[in-house]
Every structure is written in C-alpha cells, then in structure tokens.
Amino acid sequence: MLPCQSTCPAFHSGCHKHCDQWRAFQEEQRLQREAKKRYLQYHTVRCAQTARQLIGLQARRPIW
C-alpha cells in the first residue's frame, strides 16, 4: 500500500509513477537508507577493531 493512498485527494491507480510528491518521498527514503548504511559501516569497523584489541590484550595461557 502506498503511504499517500489514504491522504492524497488526487490519488488514482498508477499515479505514483508520475507524482512529484511521491518522487520526493522516495528520494528522502533513499537518502535515509544511505545514511544508515554509512553509519553501520563506520561503527561495524570500529567495533571489530575494538574487539580485536581486547582479544589481543587477553592472556594467551592462564598463569597458575
């Protein structure tokens, strides 16, 4: 279901293909997805780096 279907007075079947508001909505969604991907990629690398550092600090053999 299209989000504009219930709120747009000019809605008719297939109109979203040519609607400027729909294109603007899709562009905004695309930008949000890209921002989320960049955020996750950045923090995934940082978390992996921190995990490797913490593992490197652990003792290799237990000392009795």
C-alpha positions in Angstrom: 0.0 0.0 0.0 1.3 3.4 -0.9 1.6 5.9 2.0 -0.1 8.6 0.0 -3.1 6.5 -0.9 -5.2 7.4 2.1 -4.1 11.1 2.3 -3.8 12.3 -1.3 -7.1 13.7 -2.8 -5.7 13.2 -6.3 -4.9 9.6 -5.8 -5.8 7.1 -8.6 -4.3 3.8 -9.6 -0.8 4.3 -11.1 -0.5 8.0 -10.3 2.6 7.5 -8.1 4.7 6.8 -11.1 4.4 10.5 -12.2 3.8 12.2 -8.9 6.4 14.8 -7.8 5.5 14.3 -4.1 6.0 10.5 -4.4 9.4 11.1 -6.1 10.4 13.5 -3.3 9.3 10.9 -0.7 11.3 8.2 -2.5 14.4 10.4 -2.7 14.1 11.2 1.1 13.9 7.5 1.8 16.9 6.7 -0.3 19.0 9.3 1.4 17.9 8.0 4.8 18.9 4.4 3.8 22.3 5.6 2.6 22.9 7.5 5.8 22.0 4.4 7.8 24.3 2.2 5.7 27.2 4.7 6.2 26.6 4.8 10.0 26.5 1.0 10.2 29.6 0.5 8.1 31.5 3.0 10.2 30.5 1.5 13.5 31.0 -2.1 12.4 34.6 -1.4 11.6 35.1 0.4 14.9 33.5 -2.4 16.9 35.5 -5.0 15.1 38.7 -3.1 15.8 37.9 -2.7 19.5 37.1 -6.4 19.7 40.4 -7.4 18.1 42.2 -5.1 20.5 40.5 -6.5 23.6 41.2 -10.1 22.4 44.8 -9.1 21.9 45.1 -7.9 25.5 43.9 -11.2 26.9 46.4 -13.6 28.3 47.3 -16.4 25.9 47.8 -19.0 28.6 46.4 -19.0 32.1 49.0 -18.4 34.7 48.6 -20.7 37.7 
